[in-house]
């Protein structure tokens, strides 16, 4: 019995087993936070460019860009926000006042189930006057 109690083999594996879940949760949380920040910055950039395009009524048939209408602006917005999923009506684009566009986007988690909170919803407004 004394020999069994003094044996130290396997302590590193036991310590790793105790610390690993917290380490991986922290690591995945950092990745998720970075992804959500990238999503927000991409949406804000796309909105600023789309507001400019919408206000001047830019149309380029060769590139397939038609910002003369709100639906065309929404299509242009989705083109600029590459890498972001707009499935199931996650995006709504509105024109609250002259020269302005607003969006509401319901995001999704990169790693489903890792965060114990509701999925974020982003709102933004961009105005362009010339």
KEKE-3310 file (N, C-alpha, C; in steps of 0.2 Angstrom, whole numbers, plus 5000, padded with zeros to 4 digits):
npx = (5004:5010:5019:5011:5004:5015:5018:5021:5018:5009:5004:5005:4996:4984:4984:4983:4971:4963:4965:4963:4950:4946:4956:4953:4940:4943:4951:4943:4933:4940:4942:4929:4925:4934:4929:4916:4919:4925:4914:4906:4913:4915:4901:4899:4908:4903:4890:4893:4899:4888:4878:4883:4883:4870:4864:4869:4864:4870:4873:4879:4879:4888:4895:4885:4879:4866:4861:4850:4838:4831:4831:4841:4852:4852:4856:4869:4875:4876:4885:4896:4899:4907:4909:4900:4885:4869:4857:4840:4833:4841:4846:4840:4838:4835:4828:4829:4830:4832:4847:4852:4855:4850:4854:4849:4855:4855:4866:4875:4882:4899:4904:4893:4884:4894:4894:4886:4875:4863:4862:4871:4864:4866:4866:4866:4869:4872:4876:4876:4880:4880)
npy = (4994:5006:5008:5010:5022:5031:5032:5041:5042:5046:5058:5070:5068:5067:5080:5087:5083:5089:5103:5105:5106:5119:5127:5125:5129:5143:5146:5143:5153:5165:5164:5164:5177:5185:5181:5187:5200:5203:5200:5211:5222:5220:5221:5234:5241:5237:5243:5257:5258:5254:5264:5275:5271:5270:5282:5290:5283:5274:5264:5250:5240:5231:5226:5221:5229:5238:5251:5259:5256:5250:5237:5233:5239:5231:5219:5223:5226:5214:5208:5215:5211:5199:5182:5182:5174:5176:5169:5163:5175:5184:5197:5213:5228:5245:5261:5274:5288:5302:5300:5290:5273:5259:5244:5228:5214:5197:5188:5172:5159:5154:5143:5132:5131:5134:5146:5153:5162:5172:5173:5186:5201:5213:5231:5244:5261:5271:5286:5296:5310:5322)
npz = (5000:5004:4994:4983:4986:4986:4972:4958:4945:4930:4935:4928:4917:4924:4929:4917:4912:4921:4919:4905:4900:4904:4898:4884:4883:4885:4875:4863:4866:4864:4850:4846:4850:4842:4830:4830:4832:4820:4811:4814:4811:4797:4793:4796:4788:4775:4775:4776:4763:4755:4758:4753:4739:4737:4740:4729:4719:4711:4697:4688:4676:4670:4681:4688:4698:4706:4713:4714:4719:4735:4736:4727:4733:4745:4740:4735:4747:4753:4744:4747:4760:4762:4766:4777:4783:4777:4779:4781:4783:4791:4789:4788:4779:4779:4775:4785:4785:4773:4764:4772:4778:4787:4796:4802:4809:4813:4821:4820:4830:4829:4834:4838:4853:4862:4869:4883:4881:4872:4854:4846:4841:4828:4825:4814:4808:4794:4786:4772:4764:4750)
capx = (5000:5014:5022:5005:5003:5021:5019:5020:5017:5002:5001:5005:4990:4979:4984:4981:4964:4959:4966:4962:4943:4946:4960:4950:4935:4945:4954:4937:4930:4944:4941:4922:4925:4937:4924:4910:4921:4926:4908:4903:4917:4913:4895:4899:4911:4898:4885:4895:4899:4881:4875:4886:4881:4862:4863:4871:4860:4875:4871:4884:4876:4893:4897:4879:4877:4861:4859:4845:4833:4833:4832:4847:4856:4853:4860:4876:4877:4877:4891:4902:4900:4909:4910:4895:4880:4863:4852:4834:4831:4845:4847:4835:4841:4830:4830:4826:4829:4836:4854:4854:4853:4851:4854:4848:4858:4855:4872:4875:4889:4904:4905:4887:4884:4900:4893:4880:4871:4859:4866:4871:4860:4869:4862:4870:4866:4877:4873:4881:4877:4885)
capy = (5000:5012:5009:5013:5029:5035:5032:5048:5041:5048:5064:5075:5066:5069:5088:5090:5082:5094:5110:5105:5109:5127:5130:5124:5134:5150:5147:5144:5159:5170:5163:5166:5184:5188:5181:5191:5207:5203:5201:5218:5227:5219:5224:5242:5243:5236:5248:5263:5258:5254:5270:5280:5269:5271:5290:5293:5279:5271:5258:5247:5234:5226:5223:5219:5233:5243:5254:5264:5254:5247:5229:5233:5241:5226:5214:5226:5225:5206:5206:5218:5208:5192:5178:5182:5171:5179:5164:5164:5182:5187:5204:5218:5234:5250:5268:5278:5295:5303:5299:5285:5266:5255:5237:5224:5207:5192:5183:5165:5157:5151:5136:5131:5129:5136:5152:5152:5168:5172:5175:5193:5205:5219:5236:5250:5266:5275:5291:5299:5316:5325)
capz = (5000:5004:4987:4978:4988:4984:4965:4955:4938:4928:4938:4922:4913:4928:4929:4910:4912:4925:4916:4898:4898:4905:4893:4877:4883:4885:4868:4859:4868:4861:4843:4845:4851:4837:4824:4831:4830:4812:4808:4816:4807:4790:4792:4796:4781:4769:4776:4774:4756:4752:4759:4748:4733:4737:4739:4723:4714:4707:4693:4684:4673:4669:4687:4692:4704:4705:4720:4713:4724:4741:4735:4724:4739:4749:4736:4735:4754:4754:4740:4750:4767:4760:4772:4782:4781:4777:4778:4785:4784:4796:4788:4786:4777:4779:4774:4790:4783:4767:4764:4777:4778:4793:4795:4808:4808:4819:4819:4823:4833:4825:4837:4841:4860:4866:4873:4887:4880:4866:4849:4846:4835:4827:4822:4812:4803:4790:4782:4767:4761:4746)
cpx = (5004:5017:5017:5004:5009:5022:5017:5018:5010:5000:5001:4998:4984:4978:4981:4973:4960:4959:4963:4955:4943:4950:4957:4944:4937:4948:4948:4933:4933:4943:4934:4922:4928:4932:4919:4913:4922:4919:4905:4907:4916:4906:4895:4902:4906:4893:4887:4896:4893:4877:4877:4883:4873:4860:4864:4867:4864:4872:4877:4882:4882:4895:4891:4877:4872:4859:4854:4839:4835:4835:4839:4853:4858:4857:4868:4879:4879:4884:4897:4904:4901:4910:4905:4888:4873:4857:4846:4832:4835:4847:4841:4839:4835:4833:4827:4825:4833:4843:4856:4852:4855:4851:4852:4850:4858:4861:4870:4882:4893:4904:4898:4887:4889:4899:4886:4875:4868:4864:4865:4867:4864:4865:4867:4867:4872:4873:4878:4877:4883:4883)
cpy = (5006:5014:5012:5020:5034:5035:5038:5047:5043:5055:5070:5074:5068:5077:5090:5089:5087:5101:5110:5108:5117:5130:5130:5129:5141:5151:5147:5150:5165:5170:5166:5174:5187:5187:5186:5199:5208:5204:5208:5223:5226:5222:5231:5245:5243:5241:5255:5264:5258:5260:5275:5278:5270:5278:5292:5289:5276:5264:5256:5241:5229:5223:5220:5223:5238:5245:5259:5262:5251:5240:5228:5234:5235:5220:5217:5225:5218:5205:5209:5214:5201:5189:5178:5179:5175:5175:5166:5171:5185:5194:5207:5225:5239:5257:5273:5285:5296:5303:5294:5278:5263:5248:5234:5217:5203:5187:5176:5164:5153:5143:5136:5128:5131:5142:5151:5158:5167:5174:5183:5196:5212:5224:5241:5255:5270:5280:5294:5305:5319:5331)
cpz = (5000:4997:4982:4980:4986:4976:4962:4947:4936:4931:4933:4918:4917:4928:4922:4910:4916:4922:4909:4896:4899:4899:4886:4877:4882:4878:4863:4860:4864:4853:4842:4845:4845:4830:4824:4830:4823:4809:4809:4811:4799:4788:4792:4790:4776:4770:4774:4766:4752:4753:4754:4741:4732:4736:4732:4717:4709:4703:4688:4682:4672:4675:4691:4698:4702:4711:4719:4717:4730:4741:4732:4729:4743:4746:4736:4742:4755:4750:4744:4757:4765:4766:4777:4779:4782:4776:4783:4787:4790:4795:4786:4785:4776:4777:4779:4788:4776:4768:4769:4776:4785:4792:4802:4806:4814:4817:4822:4826:4829:4827:4841:4848:4865:4871:4876:4886:4873:4860:4848:4840:4835:4823:4820:4808:4800:4786:4777:4763:4756:4743)
residu = (UNK:UNK:UNK:UNK:UNK:UNK:UNK:UNK:UNK:UNK:UNK:UNK:UNK:UNK:UNK:UNK:UNK:UNK:UNK:UNK:UNK:UNK:UNK:UNK:UNK:UNK:UNK:UNK:UNK:UNK:UNK:UNK:UNK:UNK:UNK:UNK:UNK:UNK:UNK:UNK:UNK:UNK:UNK:UNK:UNK:UNK:UNK:UNK:UNK:UNK:UNK:UNK:UNK:UNK:UNK:UNK:UNK:UNK:UNK:UNK:UNK:UNK:UNK:UNK:UNK:UNK:UNK:UNK:UNK:UNK:UNK:UNK:UNK:UNK:UNK:UNK:UNK:UNK:UNK:UNK:UNK:UNK:UNK:UNK:UNK:UNK:UNK:UNK:UNK:UNK:UNK:UNK:UNK:UNK:UNK:UNK:UNK:UNK:UNK:UNK:UNK:UNK:UNK:UNK:UNK:UNK:UNK:UNK:UNK:UNK:UNK:UNK:UNK:UNK:UNK:UNK:UNK:UNK:UNK:UNK:UNK:UNK:UNK:UNK:UNK:UNK:UNK:UNK:UNK:UNK)
# end
